[in-house]
């Protein structure tokens, strides 16, 4: 199994292509669809509903027949350009200091997309002999999830190296984080390889 990271060009957010046996899954699709030429794309996943993690979904769905998988809450929110933050993402990029990497050509202030498969709490299934487990991690956003593929963890924005989790976005909740999301993150073993929603992968060391 191979994991490739693609920088989306929008706030250093990450798209991951996980491949094995000529098949692949895509996590947090950006506009780069070159991997669709190399692999049969079986699934698209999104770690949460924010625009910088979903803005390539429609392009990938046009290019492939792969279904989009996310939490039920996320699936509801990506259909609304206010709740997925597309409506105000240009203004957000102007005022944020997280990253200088963004291009106005990426903005679609009316952007929405639709999920094909949703779940609540947890969902597990086999893919190319690997176990994929999806688990809700509310806090950063209502629809945030983590994705285990065997012993690797794709954390979205719920775990970034050296940074506190951001809970102040619309829909973010410190209460949900403390009651639910933080427990999931705290249960991840030291030494786990983390693939975050922004920047490069890292090994978890508490």
WODA-V943053 format. One record per helix or strand of 2 or more residues. SS is the DSSP state (@ for helix, = for strand). FROM is the first residue (numbers start at 1). LEN is the number of residues. If there is no record, write none. Layout:
BEGIN
{{SS	FROM	LEN} {SS	FROM	LEN}}
END
This chain:
BEGIN
{{=	2	6} {=	13	8} {=	23	5} {@	34	4} {=	40	6} {@	51	3} {@	57	7} {=	67	5} {@	72	6} {@	86	10} {@	104	3} {=	117	3} {=	122	6} {=	130	7} {=	145	5} {=	152	5} {@	174	13} {=	193	4} {=	202	2}}
END
